[in-house]
Amino acid sequence: MTDLRIVAIYEKMVATQPGIERKGKANPYTSMNGNMFSFITKEGEIALRLPEETRRLRALTSYTGIRAHSPAAVLEIGYWL
């Protein structure tokens, strides 16, 4: 089960985006047009899928963010913690 404090932070974050709603009871996530763009990992970390342009810019810089991973799913490039 996900830490309730992390879920509360996630819900506040999602609430700042009009038209976006949190989905998933046990595994919170958001999606648009069938494409997931944020979720909470089993470790309690919030992962975001960055826009293509942002991902390209980060690849050209010395950005040292942590790429999200999930042992239960294959994630496309672009999810960051």
N, C-alpha and C positions, 0 to 999 in steps of 0.2 A: 504494500500500500504506500502511496506517495505521501510524504510529509505534508500535513495540513498547512504549515506555514508557507511552504513553497507553492502550494496550490493557491493560497490567498494572494501571494505576490503575482502569480501567473494570471489570476482572474483580474487583478487590478490593471495589469499590463494590457490584457485583452480588452478591458472596458474602455481604454483610451482610444480604441479604433472603432469608429462608427460602422455598423453593419457587419461586424465580425462577432461571432459567438463561440464560446468554448464548447467543445464537443468531448465525448468520452467520459464515462463515469470513473472507471478505475485508472484509465490512462488518458489524462487530459491532452487535448490537441486542438489546433485550429486548421481549417482548410477553406479553400475557395475554389470553385469549379472542379471539385474532386481532387485538388492538389493540396496535400498537407504542407503547411509552412511554419508551424511551430508545434512543439510538444515538450512534455516533461519526461526525461529519461528515468529508468528504474532507479538510477543513483540519485535522483532528485535534482537534476540539472535542467535548466531551461535551454532548449535548442531552438534556434531560428534558422530558417532557410533564407539566405541573403539573395537579393535580386542579382541577376546575371551581371549587370554592369558593376555592381559593388564587388562581386566575386572576382571579376577580371581585374579591377583596380587593386584589390588586396593581393592578388597573385603577383602584381608588378611591384609591390612595396614590401617592406620588411614586417608586415603584420604578423603577430605571433599568437593569434587566437587559437583556440583548440577546436579541431574538427570534431563534430559529434559522431558518435558511433553507437551502435546497438547490436548486441549479440543475437537478438531475435529477428533482426530485419536488415536488409541491405539498403543503405541510404545513399542517395545520389550525392554527388559533390555539391556542397553549398550549405550544409547544415553546420552551424557553429554554436559553441557554448559560450 
